[in-house]
Amino acid sequence: MRPPWIYALVSEIRSFAKYINPFPAKLIIEHGIVRTENSNKPHGFGPILESRLESGLANEILTVLKNKPLGKSEIAATLGHQSTSSGLHKQVKRLLMLGLIEMTFPEKPNSRLQKYRLKN
């Protein structure tokens, strides 16, 4: 299994595609911090786990879980979705891997009563 920071690093590298610049951008990794530099303007620096989330859905999930632990179907309903989408499943799994959320029953990951909460 790859360390969670690898996914954040790849996300940072992908963000360079948005900037059209004849000069190469630099990716600097120092003691758990990823910093990117572009000759025109600096952007995207900070702790690895606080780097840009790939999806607005991930941000919405984190916001919803601030109040109380919820199951996937409850998260979907709170966000106004008809059902639990594959995108929601993917983002919950990704947030678990990054250590931003945790299961209420980690010993039973497939339990129908499983809920997710923000990790302290």
C-alpha distances in whole Angstrom, upper triangle without the diagonal:
4,7,9,12,11,11,15,15,15,18,20,20,21,24,26,27,29,31,34,35,36,35,31,29,27,23,24,21,22,21,19,21,21,24,26,29,31,35,37,35,32,29,26,25,24,21,18,17,21,21,22,20,20,22,25,24,21,24,26,24,24,28,28,26,28,31,30,27,27,25,24,28,29,27,28,32,32,31,33,31,33,30,26,25,22,21,22,19,16,17,17,14,13,15,13,10,12,14,17,18,18,19,22,22,18,19,20,18,20,23,26,27,23,24,22,23,22,21,23
4,6,8,7,8,11,12,12,14,16,17,18,20,22,24,26,28,30,31,33,31,27,25,23,20,20,17,19,18,16,18,17,21,22,25,28,31,33,31,28,26,22,22,21,18,15,15,18,17,19,18,18,20,24,23,20,23,25,23,23,26,28,26,27,31,30,27,27,26,25,28,30,27,28,32,32,30,33,31,33,30,27,25,22,21,21,19,16,17,17,14,12,14,13,10,11,13,16,18,18,20,24,23,20,21,23,20,22,25,28,28,25,25,22,23,22,20,23
4,6,6,8,10,10,12,14,15,16,18,20,22,24,26,27,30,31,32,30,27,24,22,18,18,15,16,15,12,15,15,18,20,24,26,30,32,29,26,24,20,19,18,15,12,12,15,15,17,16,17,20,23,22,19,21,24,22,21,24,26,24,25,28,28,25,26,26,24,28,29,26,28,31,31,29,33,31,34,31,27,26,23,22,22,20,17,17,17,14,12,13,12,9,9,11,14,16,16,19,22,23,19,21,23,20,23,26,28,28,24,24,21,21,20,17,20
4,5,6,7,9,11,11,13,15,16,18,20,22,23,25,28,29,31,30,26,23,21,18,18,15,16,15,12,13,13,17,19,22,25,29,30,27,24,21,18,17,16,13,9,8,12,12,14,13,14,16,19,19,15,17,20,18,17,21,22,20,22,25,25,22,23,23,22,25,26,23,25,28,27,26,29,28,30,28,24,23,21,19,19,17,15,14,14,12,9,10,9,6,5,8,10,13,14,17,20,21,18,21,22,19,22,24,26,26,22,21,18,18,16,15,17
4,5,5,6,9,10,11,12,14,15,18,20,21,23,26,26,28,26,23,20,18,14,14,11,13,12,9,10,10,13,15,19,22,25,27,24,21,18,15,14,12,10,6,7,10,10,12,12,13,16,19,20,16,18,21,20,18,22,24,22,23,26,26,25,25,26,24,28,28,25,27,30,29,27,31,30,32,30,27,25,23,21,21,20,17,16,16,15,11,12,13,9,7,10,12,15,17,20,23,24,21,24,25,23,25,28,30,29,26,24,21,20,18,16,18
4,5,5,6,9,10,11,12,14,16,18,20,22,24,25,27,25,21,19,17,13,14,12,14,14,11,12,11,14,15,19,21,25,26,24,21,19,16,15,15,13,9,10,13,12,13,13,13,17,20,20,17,19,23,21,20,24,26,24,26,29,29,27,27,27,25,29,30,27,28,31,31,29,32,30,33,31,27,25,22,20,21,20,17,16,17,15,12,13,14,11,10,13,15,18,19,22,26,26,23,26,27,24,26,29,31,31,27,26,23,23,21,20,22
4,5,5,6,9,10,11,13,15,16,18,20,23,24,26,25,22,19,18,14,16,14,16,17,13,14,12,15,16,19,21,25,26,24,21,18,15,15,15,13,9,10,12,10,11,10,10,13,16,17,14,16,19,18,18,21,23,22,23,27,27,25,25,24,22,26,27,24,24,28,27,25,28,27,29,27,24,22,19,17,17,17,13,13,14,12,9,11,12,9,8,12,13,16,18,20,24,25,22,25,25,22,24,27,28,29,25,24,21,21,19,19,21
4,5,5,6,9,10,11,13,15,16,18,22,23,25,23,20,17,16,12,13,12,14,15,11,11,9,12,13,16,19,22,23,21,18,15,11,12,11,10,6,7,9,7,8,8,9,12,15,16,13,15,18,18,16,19,22,21,22,26,26,25,25,25,23,27,27,24,24,28,27,25,28,27,30,28,25,23,21,18,18,18,15,13,15,14,10,11,13,11,8,12,12,16,18,21,25,26,24,27,27,24,26,29,30,30,26,24,21,21,18,18,20
4,5,5,6,9,10,12,14,16,17,20,20,22,20,17,14,13,9,10,9,12,13,11,10,7,10,10,14,16,20,21,19,16,14,11,11,12,11,7,9,11,9,10,11,11,15,18,19,17,18,22,21,20,23,26,25,26,29,30,28,29,29,27,30,31,27,28,32,30,28,31,30,33,31,28,26,23,21,22,22,18,17,19,17,14,15,17,14,12,15,16,19,22,25,28,29,27,29,30,27,29,32,33,33,30,28,25,24,22,21,23
4,5,5,6,9,10,12,14,16,18,20,21,20,17,14,14,11,13,12,16,17,14,14,11,13,12,15,17,21,22,20,18,15,13,14,15,14,11,12,14,11,11,11,10,14,17,19,17,18,21,21,21,24,26,26,27,30,31,29,29,29,26,29,30,27,27,31,30,27,30,29,32,30,27,24,21,19,20,20,17,16,18,17,13,15,17,14,13,17,18,20,23,25,29,30,27,30,30,27,29,32,33,33,30,28,25,25,23,23,25
4,5,5,6,9,11,12,14,17,19,21,20,17,15,14,12,14,14,17,18,15,14,11,12,12,15,16,20,21,19,17,13,11,12,13,13,10,11,12,8,8,8,7,11,14,15,14,15,18,19,18,21,23,23,24,28,28,27,27,27,24,27,28,24,25,28,27,24,27,26,29,27,25,22,20,17,18,19,15,14,17,16,12,14,16,14,13,16,16,19,22,24,28,29,27,30,30,27,28,31,32,32,29,27,24,24,22,22,24
4,5,5,7,10,11,12,15,16,19,17,14,11,11,8,11,11,14,16,14,12,8,9,8,11,13,16,17,15,13,10,8,9,11,12,9,11,11,7,7,9,9,13,16,18,16,17,20,21,20,22,25,25,25,29,30,29,29,30,27,30,31,27,27,31,29,27,30,29,32,31,28,26,24,20,22,22,19,17,20,19,15,16,19,17,15,18,18,21,24,27,30,32,30,33,33,30,32,34,35,35,31,30,26,26,23,23,25
4,5,6,8,10,11,14,15,17,15,12,10,10,8,11,12,16,18,16,14,10,11,9,11,12,16,17,16,14,12,10,12,14,15,12,15,15,11,11,13,12,15,18,20,19,20,23,24,23,26,28,28,29,33,34,32,32,32,30,33,33,30,30,33,32,29,32,31,34,33,30,27,25,22,24,24,20,19,22,21,18,19,21,19,17,21,21,24,27,29,33,34,32,35,35,32,33,36,37,37,34,32,29,29,27,26,28
4,5,6,8,10,13,15,17,16,14,12,13,11,15,16,19,21,19,17,13,14,12,14,14,17,18,17,16,13,12,14,16,17,14,16,16,12,11,12,10,13,16,18,17,18,22,22,22,25,27,27,28,32,33,32,31,31,28,31,32,28,28,31,30,27,30,28,31,30,27,24,22,19,21,22,19,18,21,20,17,19,21,19,18,21,21,24,27,29,33,34,32,35,35,31,33,35,36,36,33,31,28,28,26,27,29
4,5,6,8,11,13,16,15,13,11,12,11,14,16,19,21,19,16,13,12,10,12,12,15,15,14,13,10,9,12,15,16,14,15,15,11,9,11,10,13,15,18,17,17,20,22,21,23,26,27,27,31,32,31,31,31,29,31,32,28,28,31,30,26,29,28,31,30,28,25,24,20,22,23,20,18,22,22,18,19,22,21,18,22,21,24,27,30,33,35,33,36,36,33,34,36,37,37,34,32,29,28,26,26,28
4,5,6,8,10,12,12,9,7,10,10,13,15,19,22,20,17,13,12,9,10,9,12,13,12,12,10,10,13,16,18,16,18,17,14,12,15,13,16,19,21,21,21,24,26,25,27,30,30,31,34,36,35,35,35,32,35,35,32,31,34,33,30,32,32,35,34,32,29,27,24,26,27,23,22,25,25,21,23,26,24,21,25,24,27,31,33,37,38,36,39,39,36,37,40,41,41,37,35,32,32,29,30,31
4,6,7,10,12,13,11,10,13,13,17,19,22,25,23,21,17,16,13,13,12,15,15,15,15,13,13,16,19,21,19,21,20,16,14,16,14,16,19,21,21,22,25,26,26,28,30,31,32,36,37,36,35,35,32,35,35,32,31,34,33,30,32,31,34,33,31,28,26,23,25,26,23,22,26,25,22,24,27,25,23,27,26,29,32,34,38,39,37,40,40,36,38,40,41,41,38,36,33,33,31,32,34
4,7,10,13,14,13,12,14,15,18,20,24,26,24,21,18,16,13,14,12,14,13,13,14,12,12,16,19,21,20,21,20,16,14,15,13,15,17,20,20,20,23,25,25,26,29,30,31,34,36,35,35,35,32,34,34,31,30,33,32,28,30,30,33,32,30,27,26,23,25,27,24,22,26,26,23,24,27,26,24,27,26,29,32,35,38,40,38,41,41,37,38,41,41,41,38,36,33,33,31,31,33
4,6,10,10,10,9,12,14,17,20,23,26,24,21,18,15,12,11,9,11,10,10,11,11,12,16,19,22,20,22,21,17,15,18,16,19,20,23,23,23,26,28,28,29,32,33,33,37,38,38,38,38,35,37,38,34,33,36,35,32,33,33,36,36,34,31,30,26,28,30,27,25,29,29,26,27,30,28,26,29,28,31,35,37,41,43,41,44,44,40,42,44,44,44,41,39,36,35,33,33,35
4,7,9,10,10,14,16,19,22,25,29,27,24,21,18,15,13,10,11,10,12,14,14,16,19,22,25,24,26,25,21,19,21,20,22,23,27,27,27,29,31,31,32,35,37,37,40,42,42,41,41,39,40,41,37,37,39,38,35,36,36,39,39,37,34,32,29,31,33,30,29,32,32,29,30,33,32,29,33,32,35,38,41,44,46,44,47,47,43,45,47,47,48,44,42,39,39,37,37,39
4,5,7,8,12,15,18,21,24,28,27,24,20,18,14,12,8,8,8,10,13,14,16,19,22,25,24,27,25,22,21,23,22,25,26,29,29,29,32,34,33,34,38,39,39,42,44,44,43,44,41,43,44,40,39,42,41,38,39,39,42,42,40,37,35,32,34,36,32,31,34,34,31,32,35,33,31,34,33,37,40,43,46,48,46,49,49,45,47,49,50,50,47,45,41,41,38,38,40
4,7,9,13,16,19,23,26,29,29,26,22,20,16,14,10,9,10,13,15,17,19,21,25,27,27,29,28,25,24,26,25,28,30,33,32,32,35,37,37,38,41,42,42,46,47,47,47,47,44,46,47,43,43,46,44,41,43,42,45,45,43,40,38,35,37,39,35,34,37,37,33,35,38,35,33,37,36,39,43,45,49,51,48,51,51,48,49,52,52,53,49,48,44,44,41,41,43
4,7,10,13,16,19,22,26,26,23,19,17,13,11,8,7,9,11,13,15,17,19,22,25,24,27,26,23,23,25,25,28,29,33,32,32,35,37,36,37,40,41,41,45,46,46,46,46,44,46,47,43,43,46,44,41,43,43,46,45,43,40,38,35,37,38,35,34,37,36,32,34,36,34,32,35,35,38,41,44,47,49,47,50,50,47,49,51,52,52,49,47,43,43,40,40,41
4,7,10,13,16,19,23,23,20,17,14,11,9,7,8,10,12,12,14,15,17,20,22,21,24,24,21,20,23,22,26,28,31,30,30,33,35,34,35,38,39,39,43,44,44,44,44,41,44,45,41,41,44,43,39,42,41,44,43,41,38,36,33,35,36,32,31,34,33,30,31,33,31,29,32,32,35,38,41,45,46,44,47,47,44,46,48,49,49,46,44,41,40,37,37,38
4,7,10,13,16,20,19,17,13,11,7,6,5,7,9,10,9,10,12,13,16,19,18,21,20,17,17,20,20,23,25,28,27,27,30,31,30,32,35,35,36,39,41,40,40,41,39,41,42,38,38,41,40,37,39,39,42,41,38,36,34,31,32,33,30,28,31,30,27,28,30,28,25,28,28,32,35,38,41,43,41,44,44,41,43,45,46,46,43,41,37,37,34,33,34
4,6,10,13,16,16,14,10,8,6,5,6,9,12,11,10,11,11,12,15,16,16,19,19,16,17,20,20,24,26,28,27,27,30,31,30,32,35,35,35,39,40,39,40,40,38,41,41,38,38,41,40,37,40,39,43,42,39,36,34,31,32,33,30,28,31,30,26,27,29,26,24,27,27,31,33,37,40,42,39,42,43,40,42,44,46,46,42,40,36,36,33,32,33
4,7,10,13,13,10,7,6,5,7,9,12,14,13,11,11,10,10,12,13,12,16,16,13,15,17,18,21,24,26,24,24,28,29,27,29,32,32,32,36,37,36,37,37,35,38,39,35,36,39,37,35,38,37,40,39,36,34,32,29,30,30,27,25,27,26,23,23,25,23,20,23,24,27,30,33,36,38,35,38,39,36,39,41,42,42,38,37,33,32,29,28,29
4,6,10,10,8,6,5,6,8,11,14,16,15,12,12,11,9,11,12,11,15,15,13,16,19,20,23,25,28,25,25,29,29,27,30,33,32,32,36,37,36,37,38,36,39,40,36,37,40,38,36,39,39,42,41,38,36,34,31,31,32,28,26,28,27,24,24,26,23,20,23,23,27,30,33,36,38,35,38,39,36,39,41,43,42,39,37,33,32,29,27,28
4,7,7,6,5,6,9,11,15,17,20,18,15,14,12,10,10,10,9,13,14,13,16,18,19,23,25,27,24,24,28,28,26,28,31,30,30,34,35,34,35,36,34,38,38,34,36,39,37,35,39,38,41,40,36,35,32,30,30,30,27,25,26,25,22,22,23,20,18,20,21,25,27,30,33,35,32,35,36,34,36,39,41,40,36,34,31,30,27,25,25
4,6,5,7,8,11,13,17,19,22,20,16,16,14,11,10,10,10,14,15,14,17,20,22,25,27,29,26,26,29,29,27,29,32,31,30,34,35,34,36,37,36,39,39,36,37,40,39,37,40,40,43,42,38,37,35,32,32,32,29,27,28,27,24,23,24,22,19,20,21,25,27,31,33,35,32,35,37,35,38,40,42,41,37,35,31,30,27,25,24
4,6,9,11,14,17,21,23,25,23,19,18,16,13,11,9,10,13,14,15,18,20,23,26,28,29,26,25,29,28,26,28,31,29,29,32,33,32,34,35,35,38,38,35,37,40,38,36,40,40,43,41,38,37,35,32,32,31,29,27,27,26,23,22,23,20,17,18,20,23,25,28,31,33,30,32,35,32,36,38,40,39,35,33,30,28,25,22,22
4,7,10,13,16,20,23,25,22,18,17,14,11,9,6,6,9,11,11,15,17,19,22,24,25,22,22,25,25,22,25,28,26,25,29,30,29,30,31,31,34,34,31,33,36,34,33,36,36,39,37,34,33,31,28,28,28,25,23,23,22,19,18,19,17,14,15,16,20,21,25,28,29,27,29,31,29,32,34,36,35,31,30,26,24,21,19,19
4,6,10,13,17,20,21,18,15,13,11,7,6,5,5,9,9,9,13,15,18,21,22,24,21,21,24,24,22,24,27,26,25,29,30,29,31,32,31,35,34,31,33,36,34,32,35,35,39,37,34,33,31,28,28,28,25,23,24,23,20,19,20,18,15,16,17,21,23,27,29,31,29,32,34,31,34,36,38,37,33,31,27,25,22,20,20
4,7,10,14,17,18,16,12,11,8,6,6,6,6,9,10,8,11,14,16,19,21,23,20,20,24,24,22,24,27,26,26,30,31,30,31,32,31,34,34,31,32,35,33,31,34,34,37,36,33,31,29,26,27,27,24,22,23,23,19,19,21,18,15,17,18,21,24,28,31,32,30,33,34,32,34,36,38,37,33,31,28,26,23,22,22
4,7,10,13,15,12,9,8,6,4,6,9,9,12,12,10,12,15,17,20,22,24,22,21,25,26,24,25,29,28,28,32,33,33,34,35,33,36,36,33,34,37,35,32,36,36,39,38,35,33,31,28,29,29,26,24,26,25,22,21,24,22,18,21,20,24,27,31,34,36,33,37,38,35,37,39,41,40,36,34,30,29,26,25,25
4,7,10,12,10,7,6,6,6,9,12,12,15,14,11,12,16,16,20,21,24,22,22,26,27,25,27,30,30,30,33,35,35,35,36,34,37,37,33,34,37,35,33,36,36,39,38,35,33,31,28,29,30,27,24,27,26,23,23,25,23,20,23,23,26,29,33,36,38,35,39,40,36,39,41,42,42,38,36,32,31,28,27,28
4,7,8,7,5,6,8,9,12,15,15,18,17,14,15,19,19,22,24,27,25,25,28,30,28,29,33,33,33,36,38,38,39,39,38,40,40,36,37,40,38,35,38,38,42,41,38,36,34,31,32,33,30,28,30,30,26,26,29,27,24,27,26,30,33,36,39,41,39,42,43,40,42,45,46,45,42,39,36,34,31,31,31
4,5,5,5,7,10,12,15,18,18,21,20,17,17,20,20,23,25,28,27,26,29,31,30,31,34,35,35,38,40,40,40,41,39,42,42,38,38,41,39,36,39,39,42,41,39,37,35,32,33,34,31,29,32,32,28,28,31,29,26,29,29,32,35,39,42,44,42,45,46,42,44,47,47,47,44,41,38,37,34,33,34
4,6,7,10,13,15,18,21,22,25,23,20,20,24,24,27,28,31,30,29,33,35,33,34,38,38,38,41,43,44,44,45,43,45,45,41,42,44,43,40,42,42,45,45,43,40,39,35,37,38,35,33,36,36,32,32,35,33,30,33,32,36,39,42,46,48,45,49,49,46,48,50,51,51,47,45,41,40,37,37,37
4,7,10,13,15,19,22,23,25,23,20,20,23,24,26,27,30,30,28,32,34,33,33,37,38,37,40,43,43,43,44,42,44,44,40,40,43,41,38,40,41,44,44,42,39,38,35,36,38,35,33,36,36,32,32,35,34,31,33,32,36,39,43,46,48,46,49,50,46,48,50,51,51,47,45,41,40,37,37,37
4,6,10,12,16,19,20,22,20,17,17,21,21,24,24,28,27,25,29,31,29,30,33,34,33,37,39,40,40,41,39,42,41,37,38,40,38,35,38,38,42,42,40,37,36,33,34,36,33,30,33,33,30,29,33,31,28,30,29,33,36,40,42,45,43,46,47,44,46,48,48,48,44,42,38,37,33,34,34
4,7,8,12,15,16,19,17,14,15,18,19,22,23,26,25,23,27,29,27,28,31,32,31,34,37,37,38,39,37,40,39,35,36,39,36,34,37,37,40,40,38,36,35,31,32,33,30,28,30,31,27,27,30,28,25,27,26,30,33,37,39,42,40,43,44,41,43,45,46,45,42,39,35,34,30,30,31
4,6,10,13,14,16,14,11,11,15,16,18,19,22,21,20,23,25,23,24,28,28,28,31,33,33,34,35,33,36,35,32,32,35,33,30,33,33,37,36,34,32,31,27,28,30,27,24,27,27,24,23,26,25,22,24,23,26,30,33,36,38,37,40,41,38,40,41,42,41,38,35,32,30,27,27,28
4,7,10,10,12,10,7,8,11,13,16,17,20,18,17,20,22,20,21,25,25,25,28,30,30,31,32,30,33,32,29,30,32,30,28,31,31,34,34,31,29,28,25,25,27,24,21,23,24,20,19,22,21,18,20,19,23,26,29,32,35,33,36,37,34,36,38,39,38,34,32,28,27,24,24,24
4,7,8,11,9,7,9,13,15,18,19,22,19,18,22,23,21,22,26,25,24,28,30,30,31,32,31,34,33,30,31,34,32,29,33,33,36,36,33,31,30,27,27,28,25,22,24,24,21,20,22,21,17,19,18,22,25,29,32,34,32,36,37,34,36,38,39,38,34,32,28,26,23,22,23
4,6,8,7,6,10,13,16,18,19,21,18,17,21,21,19,20,24,23,22,26,27,28,29,30,30,33,32,28,30,33,30,28,32,32,36,35,32,31,30,26,26,27,24,21,23,23,19,18,20,19,15,17,16,20,23,26,29,31,30,33,34,32,34,36,37,36,32,30,26,24,20,19,19
4,6,5,7,10,12,15,18,19,21,18,17,20,20,18,20,23,22,21,24,26,25,27,28,28,31,30,27,29,32,29,28,31,32,35,34,31,30,28,25,25,25,23,20,21,21,17,16,17,16,12,14,13,17,20,24,26,28,26,30,31,29,31,33,34,33,30,27,23,21,18,17,17
4,5,5,9,11,13,16,18,19,16,16,19,19,17,19,22,21,21,25,25,25,26,27,26,29,29,26,27,30,28,27,30,30,33,32,28,27,25,23,22,23,20,17,18,18,14,13,15,13,10,12,12,16,18,22,25,27,24,28,29,26,29,31,32,32,28,26,22,21,17,16,17
4,6,8,9,12,14,16,16,13,13,16,16,13,16,19,17,17,21,22,21,22,23,22,26,25,22,24,27,25,24,27,27,30,29,25,25,23,20,19,20,17,15,15,15,12,10,12,11,7,8,8,12,15,18,21,23,21,25,26,23,26,28,29,28,24,22,18,17,14,13,14
4,7,8,11,13,14,16,12,11,15,15,12,14,18,17,16,20,21,21,22,24,23,26,25,22,24,26,24,23,26,26,30,29,26,25,24,21,20,21,19,15,16,17,14,12,14,14,10,11,10,13,17,20,23,25,24,27,28,26,28,30,30,29,26,23,19,17,14,14,14
4,6,9,12,13,15,12,12,16,16,14,16,19,19,19,23,24,24,24,25,24,27,27,23,24,27,25,23,26,26,30,29,26,24,23,20,20,21,18,15,17,17,14,13,16,14,11,13,12,16,19,22,25,28,26,29,30,27,29,31,32,31,27,25,21,20,17,17,18
4,6,9,10,12,10,10,13,15,13,15,18,18,19,22,24,23,24,24,23,25,25,21,22,25,23,21,24,24,27,26,24,22,21,17,18,19,16,14,16,17,13,13,16,15,12,15,13,16,20,23,26,28,27,30,30,27,29,31,31,31,27,25,21,20,18,18,20
4,6,7,9,7,7,11,11,11,13,16,16,17,20,21,21,20,21,19,22,22,18,19,22,20,18,21,20,24,23,20,18,17,14,14,15,13,10,12,13,10,9,13,13,10,13,11,14,17,20,23,25,24,27,27,24,26,27,28,27,24,21,18,18,15,16,19
4,7,9,8,9,12,13,13,15,17,18,19,23,23,22,22,22,19,22,22,18,18,22,21,18,20,20,23,22,19,17,15,12,13,14,11,9,12,13,10,11,14,14,12,15,14,16,19,21,25,26,25,28,28,24,25,28,28,28,25,23,20,20,18,19,22
4,5,5,7,9,10,11,13,15,16,18,20,21,21,19,19,17,19,19,15,15,18,17,14,17,16,19,18,16,14,13,10,10,13,10,8,11,13,11,11,15,15,14,16,14,15,19,21,24,26,25,28,27,24,24,26,26,26,23,21,18,18,17,19,22
4,5,5,6,9,10,11,12,14,16,18,20,20,18,19,16,18,18,14,14,16,15,12,14,14,18,18,16,14,15,11,11,14,13,10,12,15,13,13,16,17,16,18,15,16,19,21,24,26,26,29,28,25,26,27,26,26,23,21,18,18,17,19,22
4,5,5,6,9,10,10,12,14,17,18,17,15,15,13,14,14,11,10,13,12,9,12,11,15,14,12,11,12,8,7,11,10,7,10,12,11,11,14,16,15,17,14,14,17,18,21,23,23,26,25,22,22,23,22,22,20,17,15,16,15,18,21
4,5,5,6,9,10,11,13,16,16,15,14,15,13,15,15,11,12,15,14,11,15,14,18,16,14,13,13,9,8,10,9,6,8,10,9,7,11,13,11,13,10,11,14,16,19,21,20,24,23,20,21,22,22,21,18,16,13,13,12,14,17
4,5,5,6,9,10,11,14,15,15,15,16,15,17,16,12,13,16,14,11,15,15,19,18,16,16,16,13,11,14,13,10,11,14,12,10,13,15,13,14,11,12,15,18,20,23,22,26,25,22,24,25,24,23,20,17,14,14,12,14,17
4,5,5,6,9,10,12,14,14,13,14,13,14,13,9,10,12,10,8,11,12,16,16,14,14,15,12,10,13,14,10,11,14,14,12,15,17,16,16,13,13,16,18,19,22,23,26,25,22,23,23,22,22,19,16,14,13,12,16,18
4,5,5,6,9,11,12,11,10,11,10,12,11,7,9,11,9,8,12,12,15,15,12,13,14,11,8,11,12,8,8,12,11,9,12,14,14,14,11,10,12,14,16,18,19,22,21,18,19,20,19,18,15,12,10,10,10,13,16
4,6,5,6,10,11,11,11,13,12,15,13,10,12,15,12,11,15,16,19,18,16,16,17,14,12,14,14,10,9,13,12,9,11,14,12,12,8,8,11,13,15,18,19,22,22,19,21,21,21,19,17,13,10,9,7,10,13
4,5,5,8,10,11,12,14,14,16,13,10,13,14,11,10,14,15,19,19,17,18,19,17,14,16,17,13,13,16,15,12,15,18,16,15,12,11,14,16,17,21,21,25,25,22,24,23,23,21,19,15,12,11,9,13,14
4,6,6,8,9,8,11,11,12,10,7,10,11,7,8,12,13,16,16,15,16,18,16,13,15,16,13,12,16,16,13,15,18,17,17,13,12,14,15,16,19,20,24,23,20,21,21,20,18,16,12,10,9,10,13,15
4,5,6,6,7,10,11,13,10,8,12,13,10,11,15,16,19,18,16,17,19,17,13,15,16,13,11,14,15,12,13,16,15,14,11,9,11,12,12,16,17,20,20,18,19,19,18,16,14,10,7,6,6,10,12
4,6,8,10,13,15,16,14,12,15,16,12,13,17,19,22,21,19,21,22,20,17,18,19,16,14,17,17,14,15,18,17,15,11,10,12,14,14,18,19,23,23,21,23,22,21,19,17,13,10,8,7,10,11
4,7,9,13,15,16,13,11,15,15,12,14,17,19,21,21,20,22,24,22,18,20,22,19,16,20,20,17,18,21,20,18,15,13,14,15,14,18,20,23,23,22,23,22,21,18,17,13,11,9,9,13,13
4,6,10,13,14,11,11,14,14,12,14,17,19,21,20,18,21,22,21,18,19,21,18,15,18,19,16,16,20,20,17,14,12,12,12,11,15,17,20,20,19,20,18,17,14,13,10,9,7,9,12,13
4,7,10,12,9,9,13,14,12,14,17,18,20,18,16,19,20,19,16,16,18,16,13,15,17,14,14,17,18,15,13,10,9,9,8,11,13,17,16,15,16,15,14,11,9,6,5,4,8,11,13
4,7,8,6,6,10,10,9,12,14,15,16,14,13,16,17,17,13,13,16,14,11,14,16,14,14,18,18,17,14,11,11,10,9,12,14,17,16,14,15,13,12,10,8,5,5,7,10,13,16
4,6,5,6,9,10,10,12,14,14,15,12,10,13,15,15,11,11,14,13,10,13,15,14,13,17,18,17,16,12,11,9,10,11,13,16,13,12,11,10,9,7,6,4,6,9,12,15,18
4,5,5,6,9,10,11,12,11,12,9,7,9,11,11,8,8,11,11,8,11,14,13,13,16,18,17,16,13,13,11,12,14,15,17,15,12,12,12,10,10,8,7,8,11,14,16,20
4,5,5,6,9,10,11,9,9,7,6,9,12,13,10,10,14,14,12,14,17,16,17,20,21,21,19,16,16,14,15,16,18,20,17,15,14,13,10,11,10,10,11,14,17,20,23
4,5,5,6,9,10,10,11,9,9,12,15,15,11,13,16,15,13,16,18,17,17,21,21,21,18,15,16,14,14,16,18,21,18,17,16,15,12,11,11,9,10,12,15,18,21
4,5,5,6,9,9,11,10,8,11,13,12,9,11,13,12,10,14,15,14,15,18,19,18,16,13,14,14,14,17,18,21,19,17,17,16,14,13,12,10,9,11,13,16,19
4,6,5,6,5,7,6,6,8,11,11,8,10,13,12,11,14,16,15,17,20,20,21,18,16,17,17,18,20,21,23,21,18,18,18,15,15,14,12,13,14,16,20,23
4,5,5,5,7,7,8,11,14,14,11,14,17,16,15,18,20,19,20,23,24,24,21,19,20,19,19,21,23,26,23,21,20,19,16,16,16,14,14,16,18,22,24
4,5,8,10,11,11,13,16,15,12,15,17,15,15,18,19,18,19,23,23,22,19,17,19,18,19,21,23,26,24,22,21,21,18,17,16,14,14,14,16,20,22
4,6,9,10,10,11,14,13,10,14,16,14,14,17,18,17,19,22,22,22,19,17,19,19,20,23,24,27,25,23,22,22,20,19,18,16,15,16,17,20,23
4,7,9,10,12,15,14,12,15,18,16,17,20,21,20,22,25,25,25,22,21,23,22,23,25,27,30,27,25,24,24,21,21,20,18,18,19,20,24,26
4,6,7,8,12,11,10,13,15,15,15,18,19,19,21,24,24,25,22,21,22,22,23,24,26,28,26,23,22,22,19,20,19,18,18,19,21,24,27
4,7,9,12,13,12,14,17,17,17,20,22,22,23,26,27,27,25,23,24,23,24,25,27,29,26,23,22,22,19,20,20,19,19,22,24,27,30
4,6,10,11,10,11,14,15,15,17,19,19,20,23,24,25,23,21,22,20,21,22,24,26,23,20,18,18,15,17,17,16,17,20,22,25,28
4,7,8,6,7,11,11,11,13,16,16,17,19,21,21,20,18,18,17,19,20,20,23,20,17,15,16,14,15,14,14,14,17,19,22,25
4,5,5,6,9,10,11,13,14,16,17,19,20,21,20,18,20,19,21,22,22,24,22,18,17,18,17,18,17,16,16,19,20,23,27
4,5,5,6,9,10,11,12,14,15,17,18,20,19,18,19,18,21,22,21,23,21,17,16,18,17,19,17,17,17,19,21,23,26
4,5,5,6,9,10,10,12,14,15,16,18,17,16,18,18,21,22,22,24,22,18,18,20,19,21,18,17,16,18,19,21,25
4,5,5,6,9,10,10,12,14,15,16,15,14,15,15,18,19,19,22,20,16,16,17,16,17,15,14,13,15,16,18,22
4,6,5,6,9,10,11,12,14,16,15,13,14,13,16,17,16,19,17,13,13,15,14,16,13,13,12,15,16,18,22
4,6,5,6,9,10,11,12,14,14,13,15,15,18,19,18,20,19,15,15,18,18,19,16,15,14,16,17,18,22
4,5,5,6,8,10,10,12,11,11,13,14,17,19,18,21,19,16,17,19,19,19,16,14,12,14,14,15,19
4,5,5,6,9,10,11,10,8,9,10,13,15,14,17,16,12,13,15,15,16,12,11,9,11,11,13,17
4,6,5,6,9,10,10,9,10,11,14,15,13,16,15,11,13,15,16,17,13,13,11,13,13,14,18
4,5,5,6,9,9,9,11,13,16,18,16,19,18,15,16,19,20,20,16,15,13,14,13,14,17
4,5,5,6,5,6,8,11,14,16,14,18,18,15,17,18,19,19,15,13,10,11,10,10,14
4,5,5,6,5,6,8,12,13,11,14,14,11,14,16,17,17,13,12,9,10,10,9,13
4,5,8,8,9,11,15,16,13,16,16,13,16,18,20,20,16,16,13,14,13,12,15
4,6,8,10,13,16,18,15,19,19,17,19,21,23,22,19,17,14,13,12,10,13
4,6,7,10,13,15,13,16,18,15,18,20,22,20,17,15,12,11,9,7,10
4,7,11,13,16,14,18,19,16,19,20,21,20,16,14,10,9,6,6,8
4,7,10,12,11,15,16,13,16,17,18,16,13,10,6,5,4,5,8
4,7,9,8,12,12,10,14,14,16,14,10,8,6,6,6,6,9
4,5,5,9,9,7,10,10,12,10,7,6,5,7,9,9,12
4,6,9,9,9,11,10,12,9,6,5,6,7,10,10,13
4,5,5,7,9,8,10,8,6,7,9,11,13,13,16
4,5,6,9,9,12,11,8,10,10,11,14,13,15
4,6,9,9,13,12,10,12,13,15,17,16,19
4,6,5,9,9,8,11,12,15,18,18,20
4,6,9,9,7,9,10,14,16,16,19
4,6,8,7,10,12,16,19,19,22
4,5,5,9,12,15,19,19,22
4,6,9,12,16,19,21,24
4,6,10,13,17,18,21
4,7,10,14,15,18
4,7,11,12,15
4,7,9,12
4,6,9
4,6
4
